[in-house]
Amino acid sequence: MKELYDWLNDNVAVQSERGRWVNDPAVIRQNTKMVSVNTCLMVDFTGQVASESIDTAQYSGTGGRSDTAIGAVQGLDGRGNRSSPAAARPRATTFPPTWTTW
C-alpha cells in the first residue's frame, strides 16, 4: 500500500477530491455525454431497484449512486444505466415479480 501512496503523492497526473464534491450532481452534470453506470442487486417487475440489500439482508453500503445518476441525466446528452447480475446465488433470481418482505 505504501508503494501506491508514494506514487499518488504529488503526482500531477492524479487528482483526488472529497466525496461530497466528486458526487455532487452539479459538478457531474458539467460533463458532456456523461454516462452513469451503477450496479443493482434486484429489480422487480414494477421497476423498483434495490442496490443495498437482497431480500431483507443488507449486502452493501450506501454510495453515490443517485448523485451520479442525477448528475448524468441533467448534463448535456448524459444518461444513467443500471446493471445487475443474472442471479444472486444458485436458484435465486435478481428479478422477483415483486418484493413482499419489506
N, C-alpha and C positions, 0 to 999 in steps of 0.2 A: 504494500500500500504506500509506503514511503516513496517508492520509485514513481508512482503516479502523481503524488502531491509535489514531488520535486519537478516533474515535467510540467505540471499545471502552474507552478509558482512563477509569476512574472512572464508567462508565455503570452505574447501579443496575439497569437492565433486563437486564443481561447477567451471567451467572455463568460463570466459567471455572475449571475444576478439572483436576488432574493426571489423566492417563490411567489410572493404577493405581487411582484412586478411582472415576472415571466407569465403567470397565469391570469393576468388582468385582461379581460376581453377587449378593453380599449386599446391595449398595446397589441394584442394578437390581430385585431381587425385591420391594423395598418399594413399587414402583409397582403399583397395581391395574390389571388388564386391559392389562398391558404386551405389546406386540407387537414382536417382534424380526424385522426383515426383512433378510436377508442375501443377497448375490448369490453365485452359484457359477458356475464355468466349465464343469463337466462333471458329469453324474450317470450311472452305469451302471445296468443292469437289476437289479443286486443291491442297489442303494441306496447305493453308495459315492459320496461327494461330493468333488469337487476344487475348492478355492477359490483356489488359488495358482498352478496350472500347467495348461497344455494339453499333453497327452501328456507328454513329458519336459522341455518348455521352461518355465522359470519365467516367469510372466506378471505376477504382482503380489506384494506383500509380505504378511506376516502382520499381521492386525489383531485386533480384539476380538470376532471372530465367535462363537467358542464361549462366551466370557464373557457376551455379551448374550443369546445363545440360552438358556443355562443359567439366567441370572437371570430371564428372561421366563417360562419354563415353571415355575420354582419359585415365582413370585409368584401371587397370587390371581387366577384367571381369565386368566392370561397364556398366550401361545403363541409359537412360533417358526416362521417361514416362510423358505423359500429361493426365490429367483427366478433364472432362467437365461435367457440369450438362446437363440433357436432354433438359431442357427448361429454358430460361432466365426469362420469365414471361408468364402468360397464353397466349396460342396460338402464342408464339414466339419461333422459333427454334433456337438452337445454332449451327445448321449445315445448313447454307444457301447454295444454289448452287454456288453462287459467291458473292463477295462484290461489290456493284455498287456505294456506297456512300462514296468514299474516296476523 
